Amino acid sequence: MSETNSFSRRDALKGFVLLCGAGALGAERSVQGAELPHLSAQDPTAKALGFTEDAKTVDPKKYPTYKTGQTCSNCQQLQGSPGDTYRPCNVFAGKAVNSNGWCQVWVKKA
């Protein structure tokens, strides 16, 4: 009797799930490794949220919620590695923000 190489439906499904998981992981790594474009203060969302590249230039009269010492680097929304000048932000998806910046969505990092 000759032996055939056949797969059960269970084996096929396991292989499919593993393949999909590996593909998703590879896609995530390529996005994280890609250089994000820097957020411009002229960006419409940045303008609407009062974003500035340098928190030292924020006008407290115009933005009364701003307090000295608040920067993107100590905001809950900022992601990425501490110490990097430009990092991803939850508010400005697909853009890297200056960690020395500030916007009205600033929330103290826990």
OpenMM code with the backbone's topology and positions (N, CA, C; nanometers):
from openmm import Vec3, app, unit

residues = "MET SER GLU THR ASN SER PHE SER ARG ARG ASP ALA LEU LYS GLY PHE VAL LEU LEU CYS GLY ALA GLY ALA LEU GLY ALA GLU ARG SER VAL GLN GLY ALA GLU LEU PRO HIS LEU SER ALA GLN ASP PRO THR ALA LYS ALA LEU GLY PHE THR GLU ASP ALA LYS THR VAL ASP PRO LYS LYS TYR PRO THR TYR LYS THR GLY GLN THR CYS SER ASN CYS GLN GLN LEU GLN GLY SER PRO GLY ASP THR TYR ARG PRO CYS ASN VAL PHE ALA GLY LYS ALA VAL ASN SER ASN GLY TRP CYS GLN VAL TRP VAL LYS LYS ALA".split()
positions = [
    Vec3(0.0849, -0.1167, 0.0000),
    Vec3(0.0000, 0.0000, 0.0000),
    Vec3(0.0897, 0.1232, 0.0000),
    Vec3(0.0637, 0.2149, -0.0883),
    Vec3(0.1470, 0.3353, -0.0953),
    Vec3(0.0948, 0.4399, 0.0020),
    Vec3(0.1894, 0.5121, 0.0587),
    Vec3(0.1534, 0.6160, 0.1552),
    Vec3(0.1359, 0.7477, 0.0805),
    Vec3(0.0268, 0.8176, 0.1046),
    Vec3(0.0040, 0.9463, 0.0390),
    Vec3(0.0243, 1.0579, 0.1399),
    Vec3(0.0663, 1.1698, 0.0903),
    Vec3(0.0822, 1.2872, 0.1756),
    Vec3(-0.0483, 1.3649, 0.1746),
    Vec3(-0.1288, 1.3424, 0.2748),
    Vec3(-0.2551, 1.4157, 0.2824),
    Vec3(-0.2601, 1.4909, 0.4143),
    Vec3(-0.3353, 1.5987, 0.4127),
    Vec3(-0.3516, 1.6816, 0.5314),
    Vec3(-0.4959, 1.6738, 0.5774),
    Vec3(-0.5121, 1.6714, 0.7052),
    Vec3(-0.6479, 1.6794, 0.7576),
    Vec3(-0.6915, 1.8253, 0.7519),
    Vec3(-0.8195, 1.8460, 0.7637),
    Vec3(-0.8681, 1.9840, 0.7654),
    Vec3(-0.8099, 2.0586, 0.8845),
    Vec3(-0.7930, 1.9900, 0.9951),
    Vec3(-0.7363, 2.0513, 1.1144),
    Vec3(-0.5935, 2.0982, 1.0871),
    Vec3(-0.5108, 2.0149, 1.0243),
    Vec3(-0.3730, 2.0527, 0.9912),
    Vec3(-0.3698, 2.1710, 0.8944),
    Vec3(-0.4598, 2.1685, 0.7966),
    Vec3(-0.4654, 2.2785, 0.6997),
    Vec3(-0.5036, 2.4090, 0.7690),
    Vec3(-0.6008, 2.4017, 0.8598),
    Vec3(-0.6439, 2.5218, 0.9316),
    Vec3(-0.5329, 2.5752, 1.0211),
    Vec3(-0.4605, 2.4871, 1.0900),
    Vec3(-0.3479, 2.5297, 1.1731),
    Vec3(-0.2435, 2.6015, 1.0887),
    Vec3(-0.2112, 2.5435, 0.9740),
    Vec3(-0.1131, 2.6049, 0.8839),
    Vec3(-0.1582, 2.7424, 0.8368),
    Vec3(-0.2873, 2.7544, 0.8041),
    Vec3(-0.3417, 2.8816, 0.7580),
    Vec3(-0.3319, 2.9879, 0.8671),
    Vec3(-0.3688, 2.9505, 0.9898),
    Vec3(-0.3637, 3.0444, 1.1017),
    Vec3(-0.2198, 3.0885, 1.1277),
    Vec3(-0.1265, 2.9956, 1.1249),
    Vec3(0.0146, 3.0304, 1.1452),
    Vec3(0.0641, 3.1235, 1.0353),
    Vec3(0.0255, 3.0951, 0.9119),
    Vec3(0.0674, 3.1786, 0.7991),
    Vec3(0.0119, 3.3200, 0.8119),
    Vec3(-0.1149, 3.3320, 0.8491),
    Vec3(-0.1760, 3.4648, 0.8666),
    Vec3(-0.1092, 3.5414, 0.9797),
    Vec3(-0.0817, 3.4735, 1.0887),
    Vec3(-0.0161, 3.5378, 1.2029),
    Vec3(0.1221, 3.5870, 1.1677),
    Vec3(0.1972, 3.5070, 1.0942),
    Vec3(0.3323, 3.5462, 1.0533),
    Vec3(0.3269, 3.6656, 0.9583),
    Vec3(0.2290, 3.6664, 0.8692),
    Vec3(0.2143, 3.7784, 0.7765),
    Vec3(0.1808, 3.9068, 0.8483),
    Vec3(0.0911, 3.8984, 0.9456),
    Vec3(0.0536, 4.0177, 1.0226),
    Vec3(0.1712, 4.0700, 1.1025),
    Vec3(0.2486, 3.9808, 1.1620),
    Vec3(0.3650, 4.0219, 1.2396),
    Vec3(0.4675, 4.0903, 1.1499),
    Vec3(0.4900, 4.0366, 1.0322),
    Vec3(0.5847, 4.0974, 0.9382),
    Vec3(0.5390, 4.2350, 0.8934),
    Vec3(0.4084, 4.2511, 0.8699),
    Vec3(0.3550, 4.3810, 0.8293),
    Vec3(0.3713, 4.4826, 0.9411),
    Vec3(0.3476, 4.4418, 1.0655),
    Vec3(0.3619, 4.5329, 1.1796),
    Vec3(0.5060, 4.5787, 1.1934),
    Vec3(0.5991, 4.4885, 1.1783),
    Vec3(0.7404, 4.5250, 1.1904),
    Vec3(0.7816, 4.6218, 1.0809),
    Vec3(0.7302, 4.6037, 0.9591),
    Vec3(0.7706, 4.6933, 0.8511),
    Vec3(0.7153, 4.8334, 0.8742),
    Vec3(0.5952, 4.8449, 0.9331),
    Vec3(0.5384, 4.9773, 0.9622),
    Vec3(0.6183, 5.0440, 1.0733),
    Vec3(0.6521, 4.9689, 1.1789),
    Vec3(0.7284, 5.0266, 1.2879),
    Vec3(0.8658, 5.0697, 1.2410),
    Vec3(0.9247, 4.9944, 1.1502),
    Vec3(1.0587, 5.0254, 1.1040),
    Vec3(1.0621, 5.1382, 1.0022),
    Vec3(0.9475, 5.1678, 0.9426),
    Vec3(0.9439, 5.2730, 0.8412),
    Vec3(0.9558, 5.4095, 0.9082),
    Vec3(1.0219, 5.5001, 0.8421),
    Vec3(1.0356, 5.6371, 0.8923),
    Vec3(0.9048, 5.7114, 0.8669),
    Vec3(0.8411, 5.7558, 0.9728),
    Vec3(0.7164, 5.8314, 0.9592),
    Vec3(0.7482, 5.9748, 0.9190),
    Vec3(0.6609, 6.0364, 0.8389),
    Vec3(0.6816, 6.1779, 0.8062),
    Vec3(0.6614, 6.2634, 0.9313),
    Vec3(0.7375, 6.3703, 0.9419),
    Vec3(0.7257, 6.4598, 1.0577),
    Vec3(0.6006, 6.5452, 1.0452),
    Vec3(0.5335, 6.5631, 1.1571),
    Vec3(0.4147, 6.6471, 1.1609),
    Vec3(0.4547, 6.7925, 1.1444),
    Vec3(0.3870, 6.8610, 1.0559),
    Vec3(0.4103, 7.0031, 1.0337),
    Vec3(0.3093, 7.0836, 1.1145),
    Vec3(0.3510, 7.1957, 1.1665),
    Vec3(0.2591, 7.2838, 1.2387),
    Vec3(0.1517, 7.3381, 1.1444),
    Vec3(0.1743, 7.3261, 1.0132),
    Vec3(0.0775, 7.3727, 0.9134),
    Vec3(-0.0277, 7.2677, 0.8809),
    Vec3(-0.0106, 7.1455, 0.9292),
    Vec3(-0.1080, 7.0394, 0.9091),
    Vec3(-0.2424, 7.0839, 0.9672),
    Vec3(-0.3537, 7.0613, 0.8965),
    Vec3(-0.4841, 7.1090, 0.9459),
    Vec3(-0.5191, 7.0572, 1.0863),
    Vec3(-0.4905, 6.9311, 1.1158),
    Vec3(-0.5193, 6.8775, 1.2492),
    Vec3(-0.4278, 6.9415, 1.3526),
    Vec3(-0.3017, 6.9602, 1.3157),
    Vec3(-0.2064, 7.0242, 1.4067),
    Vec3(-0.2516, 7.1665, 1.4396),
    Vec3(-0.2962, 7.2387, 1.3381),
    Vec3(-0.3449, 7.3757, 1.3597),
    Vec3(-0.4665, 7.3758, 1.4518),
    Vec3(-0.5593, 7.2830, 1.4269),
    Vec3(-0.6824, 7.2777, 1.5065),
    Vec3(-0.6543, 7.2471, 1.6533),
    Vec3(-0.5461, 7.1724, 1.6801),
    Vec3(-0.5134, 7.1342, 1.8173),
    Vec3(-0.4029, 7.2192, 1.8783),
    Vec3(-0.3654, 7.3266, 1.8091),
    Vec3(-0.2664, 7.4190, 1.8632),
    Vec3(-0.1265, 7.3590, 1.8743),
    Vec3(-0.0935, 7.2628, 1.7878),
    Vec3(0.0373, 7.1981, 1.7952),
    Vec3(0.1494, 7.2962, 1.7619),
    Vec3(0.2548, 7.2879, 1.8402),
    Vec3(0.3767, 7.3632, 1.8131),
    Vec3(0.4947, 7.2689, 1.8310),
    Vec3(0.5992, 7.2873, 1.7514),
    Vec3(0.7181, 7.2020, 1.7570),
    Vec3(0.7996, 7.2247, 1.8842),
    Vec3(0.7829, 7.3410, 1.9459),
    Vec3(0.8605, 7.3746, 2.0646),
    Vec3(0.7671, 7.4294, 2.1721),
    Vec3(0.7475, 7.3524, 2.2784),
    Vec3(0.6547, 7.3920, 2.3842),
    Vec3(0.6926, 7.5251, 2.4489),
    Vec3(0.8196, 7.5641, 2.4405),
    Vec3(0.8633, 7.6913, 2.4999),
    Vec3(0.8007, 7.8117, 2.4302),
    Vec3(0.7465, 7.7893, 2.3089),
    Vec3(0.6881, 7.9002, 2.2334),
    Vec3(0.5360, 7.9093, 2.2485),
    Vec3(0.4756, 7.8235, 2.3304),
    Vec3(0.3300, 7.8252, 2.3483),
    Vec3(0.2885, 7.9533, 2.4202),
    Vec3(0.1856, 8.0174, 2.3675),
    Vec3(0.1309, 8.1393, 2.4284),
    Vec3(0.0257, 8.0979, 2.5318),
    Vec3(0.0566, 8.1110, 2.6626),
    Vec3(-0.0385, 8.0684, 2.7659),
    Vec3(-0.1695, 8.1475, 2.7662),
    Vec3(-0.1679, 8.2659, 2.7090),
    Vec3(-0.2927, 8.3441, 2.6997),
    Vec3(-0.3851, 8.2809, 2.5956),
    Vec3(-0.3272, 8.2335, 2.4861),
    Vec3(-0.4051, 8.1696, 2.3795),
    Vec3(-0.4456, 8.0277, 2.4197),
    Vec3(-0.3581, 7.9591, 2.4941),
    Vec3(-0.3818, 7.8214, 2.5379),
    Vec3(-0.3698, 7.8136, 2.6900),
    Vec3(-0.4746, 7.8519, 2.7625),
    Vec3(-0.4676, 7.8570, 2.9091),
    Vec3(-0.4481, 7.7207, 2.9763),
    Vec3(-0.4710, 7.6118, 2.9047),
    Vec3(-0.4493, 7.4795, 2.9642),
    Vec3(-0.3005, 7.4434, 2.9680),
    Vec3(-0.2195, 7.5169, 2.8928),
    Vec3(-0.0748, 7.4892, 2.8904),
    Vec3(-0.0102, 7.5321, 3.0226),
    Vec3(0.0740, 7.4438, 3.0735),
    Vec3(0.1535, 7.4738, 3.1932),
    Vec3(0.3004, 7.4498, 3.1600),
    Vec3(0.3883, 7.5323, 3.2108),
    Vec3(0.5318, 7.5177, 3.1880),
    Vec3(0.5757, 7.3754, 3.2219),
    Vec3(0.6552, 7.3185, 3.1343),
    Vec3(0.7049, 7.1829, 3.1557),
    Vec3(0.6296, 7.0766, 3.0771),
    Vec3(0.5109, 7.1109, 3.0259),
    Vec3(0.4366, 7.0153, 2.9454),
    Vec3(0.4996, 7.0064, 2.8067),
    Vec3(0.5356, 6.8871, 2.7662),
    Vec3(0.5873, 6.8627, 2.6305),
    Vec3(0.5332, 6.7286, 2.5834),
    Vec3(0.5464, 6.7031, 2.4559),
    Vec3(0.5037, 6.5740, 2.4015),
    Vec3(0.5770, 6.4589, 2.4715),
    Vec3(0.7016, 6.4815, 2.5110),
    Vec3(0.7795, 6.3734, 2.5719),
    Vec3(0.7223, 6.3262, 2.7057),
    Vec3(0.6423, 6.4105, 2.7740),
    Vec3(0.5812, 6.3654, 2.8986),
    Vec3(0.4289, 6.3561, 2.8863),
    Vec3(0.3820, 6.3341, 2.7631),
    Vec3(0.2393, 6.3189, 2.7339),
    Vec3(0.2053, 6.1710, 2.7144),
    Vec3(0.0902, 6.1315, 2.7627),
    Vec3(0.0415, 5.9942, 2.7517),
    Vec3(0.0254, 5.9502, 2.6058),
    Vec3(-0.0007, 6.0446, 2.5162),
    Vec3(-0.0278, 6.0108, 2.3761),
    Vec3(0.0970, 5.9707, 2.2965),
    Vec3(0.2148, 6.0134, 2.3421),
    Vec3(0.3382, 5.9883, 2.2667),
    Vec3(0.3819, 5.8442, 2.2832),
    Vec3(0.4208, 5.7826, 2.1731),
    Vec3(0.4662, 5.6437, 2.1705),
    Vec3(0.6148, 5.6402, 2.1336),
    Vec3(0.6668, 5.5217, 2.1122),
    Vec3(0.8056, 5.5086, 2.0667),
    Vec3(0.9047, 5.5044, 2.1806),
    Vec3(1.0305, 5.5183, 2.1430),
    Vec3(1.1401, 5.5060, 2.2390),
    Vec3(1.1748, 5.6390, 2.3039),
    Vec3(1.1772, 5.6428, 2.4376),
    Vec3(1.2185, 5.7657, 2.5061),
    Vec3(1.3576, 5.8086, 2.4580),
    Vec3(1.3743, 5.9369, 2.4409),
    Vec3(1.5020, 5.9889, 2.3943),
    Vec3(1.5031, 6.0208, 2.2459),
    Vec3(1.4121, 5.9588, 2.1668),
    Vec3(1.4051, 5.9903, 2.0238),
    Vec3(1.3404, 6.1275, 2.0071),
    Vec3(1.3959, 6.2095, 1.9201),
    Vec3(1.3425, 6.3443, 1.8986),
    Vec3(1.2050, 6.3400, 1.8344),
    Vec3(1.1860, 6.2566, 1.7319),
    Vec3(1.0570, 6.2433, 1.6645),
    Vec3(1.0017, 6.1048, 1.6908),
    Vec3(0.8753, 6.1020, 1.7385),
    Vec3(0.8128, 5.9760, 1.7751),
    Vec3(0.6664, 5.9739, 1.7321),
    Vec3(0.6089, 5.8548, 1.7156),
    Vec3(0.4669, 5.8452, 1.6802),
    Vec3(0.3784, 5.8963, 1.7945),
    Vec3(0.2625, 5.9477, 1.7569),
    Vec3(0.1670, 6.0008, 1.8549),
    Vec3(0.0288, 5.9437, 1.8228),
    Vec3(-0.0463, 5.9060, 1.9257),
    Vec3(-0.1816, 5.8526, 1.9060),
    Vec3(-0.2755, 5.9549, 1.8430),
    Vec3(-0.2522, 6.0812, 1.8656),
    Vec3(-0.3403, 6.1860, 1.8147),
    Vec3(-0.3165, 6.2117, 1.6663),
    Vec3(-0.1929, 6.2086, 1.6236),
    Vec3(-0.1560, 6.2386, 1.4856),
    Vec3(-0.1103, 6.1098, 1.4167),
    Vec3(-0.2058, 6.0246, 1.3854),
    Vec3(-0.1769, 5.8936, 1.3274),
    Vec3(-0.0962, 5.9054, 1.1983),
    Vec3(0.0054, 5.8212, 1.1877),
    Vec3(0.0870, 5.8176, 1.0672),
    Vec3(0.1911, 5.9273, 1.0592),
    Vec3(0.2050, 6.0058, 1.1645),
    Vec3(0.3032, 6.1148, 1.1665),
    Vec3(0.3900, 6.1008, 1.2904),
    Vec3(0.5104, 6.1521, 1.2810),
    Vec3(0.6005, 6.1580, 1.3963),
    Vec3(0.6020, 6.3020, 1.4457),
    Vec3(0.5886, 6.3186, 1.5765),
    Vec3(0.5873, 6.4534, 1.6339),
    Vec3(0.7174, 6.4801, 1.7079),
    Vec3(0.7534, 6.6053, 1.7170),
    Vec3(0.8721, 6.6460, 1.7910),
    Vec3(0.8434, 6.6259, 1.9391),
    Vec3(0.9284, 6.5525, 2.0070),
    Vec3(0.9049, 6.5248, 2.1495),
    Vec3(0.9142, 6.6513, 2.2348),
    Vec3(0.9669, 6.7605, 2.1791),
    Vec3(0.9725, 6.8890, 2.2493),
    Vec3(0.8479, 6.9736, 2.2232),
    Vec3(0.7551, 6.9194, 2.1431),
    Vec3(0.6353, 6.9941, 2.1058),
    Vec3(0.5278, 6.9904, 2.2124),
    Vec3(0.4106, 7.0442, 2.1752),
    Vec3(0.2948, 7.0470, 2.2643),
    Vec3(0.1692, 7.0689, 2.1806),
    Vec3(0.0560, 7.0137, 2.2275),
    Vec3(-0.0748, 7.0443, 2.1685),
    Vec3(-0.1796, 7.0402, 2.2789),
    Vec3(-0.3013, 7.0819, 2.2462),
    Vec3(-0.4092, 7.0917, 2.3448),
    Vec3(-0.4571, 6.9567, 2.3983),
    Vec3(-0.4154, 6.8474, 2.3367),
    Vec3(-0.4587, 6.7153, 2.3796),
    Vec3(-0.3607, 6.6567, 2.4825),
    Vec3(-0.2635, 6.7356, 2.5260),
    Vec3(-0.1624, 6.6883, 2.6206),
    Vec3(-0.2299, 6.6297, 2.7449),
    Vec3(-0.1845, 6.5073, 2.7828),
    Vec3(-0.2321, 6.4390, 2.9035),
    Vec3(-0.1092, 6.3863, 2.9757),
    Vec3(-0.0992, 6.4132, 3.1044),
    Vec3(0.0179, 6.3707, 3.1811),
    Vec3(0.0374, 6.2197, 3.1722),
    Vec3(0.1596, 6.1797, 3.1390),
    Vec3(0.1939, 6.0389, 3.1303),
    Vec3(0.1824, 5.9751, 3.2682),
    Vec3(0.1185, 5.8594, 3.2727),
    Vec3(0.0978, 5.7891, 3.4003),
    Vec3(0.2283, 5.7358, 3.4559),
] * unit.nanometer
topology = app.Topology()
chain = topology.addChain("A")
for resn in residues:
    res = topology.addResidue(resn, chain)
    for name in ("N", "CA", "C"):
        topology.addAtom(name, app.Element.getBySymbol(name[0]), res)
